[in-house]
């Protein structure tokens, strides 16, 4: 199938394209940008007048409690590739489980799934998982998700092993003991509401430990879901010193602070917690200057898990369908070039994962998001495709929405017609 996408404003941050040009696709890849390639005749022409074409979004953390529903939600949001953390049920610590996830996701033909393998067996933090076998099965990195490793010698050995074989490690930096039983940022809101608090040092102590071990071992390290100004400052300093480290922040933490908890609103319960306004602003600055990548941290939670007192409610929110409009909102509010904002969820995210996605150069996979940057719409729970219907943005007006999503040149989502063929 040969396809021409015509009349779109193409934004490809990796290749510096930001203009109205045509895209030409064949055999699942981009074969031309701008002039018609020699001998090319389109079987299908997509008129994208008024739309922006960018690489399909790449998400660094997507939980998949319902594989088909969440991958459908992904393409409805213009997301074409997702990294799945290992805290599935059962955890991704055996090659057979990884192979099954990859096989099932490929059979659906929706967003591509990149499994993150368990760093330790059963995520128990004691014995290292079989990283070589898991890599052969399809894992692209290793993580504990939200599960701690209490013994830092185990973490050191894991990093040494990973560094030896070129594997990447992803950690959510949070000291278990400092954060124990906490549910909210250690600030004025937690004090006023009487909520058990998680201090910023729970994050910075863990970051400092991880960075020291990474410096010792030379491992490629990604720090997931940084939530504080002090945390991004440590990462920025480490990057400047030449350490192989990257980090991400969640799209929720770019827009919300501890004050959005309101009066015990469990929809604003996250892990790590929403922090101060100053922390939020520092995260926005880190994303703007490229220190941090942006992820959705898509964590669908059912009604039973949210309709509980704040401290008992499950943390998380659905976010795949909101990643694009919330990134656009951040770009508008901070007056950022759209190409720079989109880089944080396309080429920068793909680079952090080490995958060949997130760009539209000739030869790149034809994973494309066509979106209307001006469409205004109101987020309603009933209209979310994800099996999780919880978001702190329910009822709010959004601007910008994916209209069509292509994966390897195939239309897998068309807002006018739903799923593609």
C-alpha positions, 0 to 999 in steps of 0.5 A: 500500500502506497499512501500520500498524506497531503496538505498537512503541516509536518512537524518532525522534531528529530529531523528539523521539519516544521512546514507544510509538505507531503509525506509519502509512505510505502511498505510501512515506512516513510519514503519521501518528505516533500517532493514526490519520490521517483516512480511513486504512485499513491494507492491512497491519498489522505487530505490532511488540510488543517491538521498537523502531522507528527511522529506517533507519540511514544509513551514511556509508561503505560499499564495495560490491565486490558490489552485491547482497550488500552492499546485502542485508547493509545491510538485514539490519542495518537500514541503509537508505541508504549513501554509496559512496566513489569508490575503486571499480574504476574510480573514480567520476570519470565520469558514466556510471559514477555513473549505472550505479551508481545505476541498478543499485542502484535496480533491486535495491530494497534500500538506497538508494545515494548515490555520492560522486564523485571529487574529482580525475580517476582519484583521481590528485590532479592534475586536478579531476574534472567535479564539475558533471557528476558531480552531475547524474549523482547524486553528493552530495559529492566525495572522494579516499577514501584517495588523497592530494592531494600538491599543496595548491594543487590541494586549494585549487582543488578547495575553491574550485570546490566552495564556488562551486557548493555542493558538499560535500567529504569528506576522510580526513585523513592526511598521506601522508608522515608515514603512509608505510609505517605499519600501526599506531598509533605506540605501545607495541604497534607498538614491541613487535611491530616494526610500522611506525607511523603517528603521530597527527600524520599525522592532525592535520597533515592536519586542520589543513591541511584546516581552514585551506583550508576557512576560506579557501574557505567550503566544506562540509567533512566529515572522515572516520574521525577516529581520535585525541583530538587530531583530534577536539579540532581538529574540536570547536574548528573547529565552535565557531568557526562553521566548516562542518565535520563528522566521523565515527568508525568504529564499530570505533574506538569499541570497539577500541584498539591492544591488540586487534591482539594477536599480529599479528591482521590482523582488527584491521588498519584504516586509520586504525589502531586507536589508544590507549585514551585516543584510543578514549575520546576518540572515544566522548566526541566521538560522545556530545556530537555532535561526531562521527557514527558510520559503519560504514566497511564494507570487505569483505575476502576471505580471501586479503586477510586471511590474510597477515602483519599488515603485508601484510594488507588493512585493513578489515572487514565492518560493515553488519550490526554497526553497530546492535548495536555502537552499542547496545553503546556506548550501554549501556556509556556509559549514553547515552540510546538516542535520542542514540546512534541519532541518530549513525547516523540524522538526524545522518548524513543531515544530514552527507550532505545527504539527506532520510533519517534521520527519521520525521516526517509526510512523511518517507520510510518508511525504518524499522528494527525491532529487538529491543534485547534479542536476544542472538546470537553473530557467526559468519562463516558467517552474515554476508550480506556477501561479506566474512566478516572482523570482529574481533568474530567469535565475540563475543556481540552484544545487539540485532538488526534484525528487519525493515527497510522502505524507502519502506514496503516490507518489504525484510528480515524476519529470519523470512523473509529478503528481503521483497517 
